[in-house]
Amino acid sequence: MPPGSGHSIWLDGELADARGPHLNVTDRGFQLGDGLFETARARRGVVIELDEHLERLRAGCLALGLNLSASDDQIAEGVSQLLVAEGLAGTGSGSSPGPVGDAAVRITVSRGPLERRGLLPAGFEDLDATLVVQAWPYAPTPAAQLERGLRAVSSSIRRDPSSPLAGVKTTSRADYVYARLEAARAGADDALFLTLDGRLSEATAANLFLIAGQTLATPPLTAAILAGTTRTWLLAHAEQLGLAVAEVDLRPEELLAADEAFLTGSVAGIVPLVSLDGRPIGTGRPGPRTGALRAAREDWIDAMSMAALLPEPAD
Ligand SMILES: Cc1ncc(COP(=O)(O)O)c(C=O)c1O
């Protein structure tokens, strides 16, 4: 079977045939989008920043009152089993033979199945969450897209920073799908959300950054954004890479006047953004510092995966 043929998933504690059937039709994830998910990058079978993803998942479970009984270790074990079963855990490198296992991993949790109708019918507290892990071969961002950069439109959907769900990665993604449709209908690659009061928030599946002079700026957590793991990494590493960091409210005019801009996400990494609503950002071309940050993040991912595979030192 070729790697990543998608024949298996990991469902509630064991490998299962991806072609199913698996889910009860009353599952609340299906019926109501009553669930959460995480998408992470794996390299050499090592899930990058798995702890951060699981921490965010558990914070979401707490916010929505989902009972996820699986431990972090059990989830990590499930992901490993799946990557091996799918042939996506290759440990090769430039000097050793065999493929480097690069994958996108999705962990989805829903409140579980409940026969009764309604938003919170009797019995909802007793449900044990459904847990599914899926894996795909990693599809690198096409070189042509990196050379040209992404074009964005501003979505007509506004984000409410006072919403307690603004930073929760729920499976209720209709707003994000709609915004991506707005982009596609305008011939653009992605959409940026603004807050109700006109500040920049984030893209449909990525955080937003700009570079102005020697400063790397990004909207703060109070701008109705997801606290992205790649965003957190950049804020921690940018100074070593020669940039001062600023989590500040930004307006579209500041984005257009920036020297460079980019979007960040776990799987796609750091991808240049070159226009908003048909107007160029900076020169309208991907900038050199965006390219350098992207390379630094990719190198770090590679180093983290190698380090995780080193044998534990003996006591
Ligand atoms: C809305 C949104 N913002 C930001 C991100 C980036 O988060 P991360 O860097 O953890 O992938 C994502 C990732 O899917 C997202 O869906």
The ligand as an ORCA input file, in Angstrom:
! r2SCAN-3c Opt
* xyz 0 1
  C      -8.397     30.409     12.289
  C      -6.985     29.962     12.466
  N      -6.056     30.859     12.852
  C      -4.759     30.501     12.998
  C      -4.332     29.213     12.738
  C      -2.880     28.864     12.887
  O      -2.667     28.070     14.028
  P      -1.423     27.059     14.127
  O      -0.175     27.863     13.900
  O      -1.512     26.508     15.504
  O      -1.629     26.031     13.065
  C      -5.270     28.241     12.361
  C      -4.832     26.870     12.102
  O      -5.532     26.042     11.622
  C      -6.631     28.633     12.219
  O      -7.563     27.738     11.849
*
